[in-house]
Amino acid sequence: MAKQVKDKATRDILNPNQHGGYRVGAGRKKDASIEKVKLGWRVSSEAKANIERLAEGMDYTAAELADYIMKKAKKAPKTLE
């Protein structure tokens, strides 16, 4: 067995993931140009269906429509009636 960490055989033995090859820097890279996060909020099925209906047949998705609406809102209403 090779005893140097820089030796390819030793790297393969030390690799914790034995499925597939091991290359330095391998794997998906984060796309820094798009900063998006998932929302963990629950909304009524009516609200979701309405956003999907509004986006239907348009050249944008329901998620893009919701993003647009949230960005353009200047202030929150005083009450939710």
Beta strands, then each sheet from edge to edge (+ up, - down):
end
